[in-house]
Structure formats: C-alpha cells, structure tokens
C-alpha cells in the first residue's frame, strides 16, 4: 500500500509564499529551476505555515476545553515541555524546554493543555521574553489560579550560527505571579524543576 501524507494548507497563501521564496533563491544567486531546488520554495512555504500555526490558535479556548472544578490548592507542575520557535529578529529557530506551574483556586485543566499553550505561543515569530509572559498570562486569565510560574531555557540559532557564534549559550527567562512571588513558593518551584525525580 502506498504511503500518503495528508496535510492541509491555504492554497492562496502557499502560492504567494512559494513565489516569494523562489524569488529569494534567485536573489541569493541560486537557480530555482535546479533539480534539487524545484520544489524547495513550496516546501518552505508549507513549513513556515506549520511553524507559525500558533497565530490561528486560541490558548484560552484550549485551556477551557478541559477545565474542571477541583478543590485542590497544591502546586501543579509540568516540566521539560519541548518547544520550538522562530526568533522574530532573524527568523532563525530557537528551541529548548519550558517549565510551567500553577496553584489552583478551584479550577484545574488537563495536563496536556499546558503543553498546548506552550505550542500556541511558540509557533509564532517570537522573542523568548514575550513567550514566557504570554504563557503565564493565558493561564492566569483562564484558570484564575492563586499563582503561576513559567521558566524557559532555550538555545538560539541566531546566536549560534551567526553574529556572536556562541554555540554553548543557553538563555533562561522566568515570569512569576501571585503565590510564586513569595520566596518560599518560588524556591520550591525552582527546586522541583532542577531535580531529577523520574
């Protein structure tokens, strides 16, 4: 049986982007008609739509789709969430992991929804600083918890491949709100994300 991969893309956007990438190859001194490059502009057009699909997603709707009333008020932490994004300054990838915690105030959400919220905002042209706070605000506004904490650790190809060319650098950003602004709670969170419990 033949393998068939089904993907759906906006045909008008794909066609326009394909034309732009074909012209870009030409401007860079390549031959867009060369065998290895004939389909590259269309592939890149589709890849860019996939990598920026977060613009069409709603983090609040995702959290609300699995929102449950529970009488718990202990920290819920989802750590080591893989993330892949594009730096808005050079449109080069940055990648790493996010650690997200919240303290419920009567409402919890499905654990996978926390990871999906990370995807919503990382699948856009981004800066790591804004990505960190957008995740925090989505959880804060939708679940109205007692506190939210987000820490992201990422490597940026704009620093590794060009510019300063520092291959081993990692950027860490954090955002804390509510109970996590207290030293004791924040310390518990940072200890948990640093530990290897599994």
C-alpha positions in Angstrom: 0.0 0.0 0.0 1.4 3.4 -1.0 2.2 5.9 1.7 0.1 9.1 1.5 0.7 12.0 3.8 -2.2 14.4 4.2 -1.5 18.0 5.0 -3.8 21.0 4.6 -2.6 24.4 3.8 -4.2 27.6 2.5 -3.6 27.4 -1.3 -3.6 31.1 -1.8 -1.1 31.7 0.9 1.0 28.8 -0.2 1.2 30.0 -3.8 2.1 33.6 -2.7 4.8 32.4 -0.3 6.2 29.9 -2.9 6.6 32.8 -5.4 8.4 34.8 -2.7 10.8 32.0 -1.8 11.5 31.3 -5.4 12.5 34.9 -5.9 14.6 34.8 -2.7 16.6 31.8 -4.1 17.2 33.7 -7.3 18.3 36.9 -5.4 20.7 34.8 -3.3 22.4 33.6 -6.5 20.8 30.1 -6.7 19.0 28.6 -9.7 15.4 27.9 -8.5 15.0 25.6 -11.6 17.8 23.4 -10.4 16.6 19.8 -9.7 17.3 19.9 -6.0 15.5 23.3 -5.6 12.5 23.0 -7.9 10.1 22.1 -5.0 12.0 23.9 -2.3 10.0 27.1 -2.4 6.7 25.2 -1.9 8.2 23.1 0.9 9.5 26.2 2.7 6.1 27.9 2.2 4.3 25.0 3.9 7.0 24.7 6.6 6.6 28.3 7.5 2.8 27.9 7.8 3.3 25.0 10.1 5.9 26.8 12.2 3.6 29.8 12.6 0.3 28.0 13.1 0.1 29.5 16.6 -1.5 32.6 15.1 -4.6 30.6 14.4 -4.8 29.0 17.8 -6.5 30.3 21.0 -4.8 29.4 24.2 -7.8 30.4 26.3 -10.1 28.1 24.3 -7.6 25.2 24.7 -7.5 25.6 28.5 -11.3 26.0 28.7 -11.8 22.8 26.7 -10.6 20.7 29.6 -11.4 22.9 32.7 -12.5 21.1 35.8 -13.6 22.1 39.2 -11.4 20.6 41.9 -10.9 21.6 45.5 -7.1 21.5 45.4 -4.6 24.2 46.1 -1.3 22.5 45.7 1.3 23.3 43.1 0.8 21.6 39.7 4.0 21.5 37.6 4.5 20.3 34.1 8.3 20.5 33.4 10.6 19.8 30.4 8.0 20.8 27.8 9.8 20.8 24.5 9.4 24.0 22.5 10.5 25.1 19.0 10.0 28.7 17.9 11.3 31.2 15.4 13.2 34.4 16.5 11.3 37.4 15.1 14.6 39.3 14.5 16.2 36.8 12.1 13.5 34.1 11.6 16.0 31.5 12.8 14.9 28.8 15.2 15.3 28.8 19.0 14.5 25.7 20.9 14.5 24.3 24.4 12.1 23.5 27.2 9.5 25.2 29.3 8.6 24.6 32.9 5.1 25.7 33.8 3.4 25.6 37.2 0.2 26.9 38.8 -1.6 26.8 42.1 -5.3 26.1 41.5 -8.0 28.3 43.0 -10.9 25.9 42.4 -10.1 25.1 38.7 -7.6 22.8 37.0 -7.0 22.0 33.4 -5.9 18.9 31.5 -2.1 18.5 31.8 -1.7 18.2 28.0 -3.4 21.6 27.7 -0.5 23.3 29.5 1.9 21.9 26.8 -0.5 23.0 24.1 -0.5 26.5 25.4 3.3 26.5 25.1 2.8 25.4 21.4 0.3 28.2 20.8 2.7 30.9 21.6 5.9 29.2 20.5 4.5 28.6 17.0 4.7 32.3 16.2 7.5 34.7 15.4 8.7 35.3 18.9 11.2 36.6 21.4 11.8 34.3 24.4 11.0 37.1 26.9 7.5 37.7 25.5 6.8 34.0 25.0 7.4 33.5 28.7 4.9 36.1 29.8 2.3 35.2 27.2 2.2 31.6 28.6 1.8 33.0 32.2 -1.0 35.4 31.3 -3.0 32.8 29.4 -3.0 30.5 32.4 -3.6 33.4 34.8 -6.6 34.8 32.9 -8.3 31.5 32.1 -7.9 29.5 35.3 -7.6 32.4 37.7 -5.3 30.5 40.0 -3.5 31.6 43.1 -0.2 31.8 41.3 1.6 31.0 38.0 5.3 30.3 37.3 7.0 29.9 33.9 10.7 29.3 33.2 12.0 28.8 29.7 15.6 27.6 28.8 16.4 27.8 25.2 19.3 27.9 22.6 19.1 30.4 19.9 20.5 29.7 16.4 20.7 33.5 15.8 23.5 33.4 18.5 24.9 30.1 17.5 25.1 30.2 13.7 25.6 34.0 13.1 26.5 37.1 15.0 28.4 36.3 18.2 28.5 32.5 17.3 28.4 31.1 20.8 27.3 27.5 20.4 27.0 26.6 24.1 25.0 29.5 25.3 21.6 29.0 26.9 19.1 31.7 27.6 16.8 31.4 30.7 13.7 33.6 31.2 11.2 33.5 34.0 7.9 35.0 35.0 6.2 34.7 38.3 2.8 35.9 39.5 0.7 35.6 42.7 1.9 33.0 45.2 5.1 32.4 43.2 6.2 36.0 44.0 6.8 34.7 47.5 10.3 33.4 48.1 9.2 30.1 49.7 6.9 29.1 46.8 9.3 30.2 44.2 12.1 28.2 45.9 10.0 25.1 45.9 9.3 25.6 42.2 12.9 26.1 41.2 14.0 23.1 43.3 11.4 20.9 41.6 12.4 21.9 38.1 16.1 21.4 39.0 15.6 17.9 40.4 15.5 14.6 38.6 12.6 12.8 40.3 11.7 10.4 37.5 
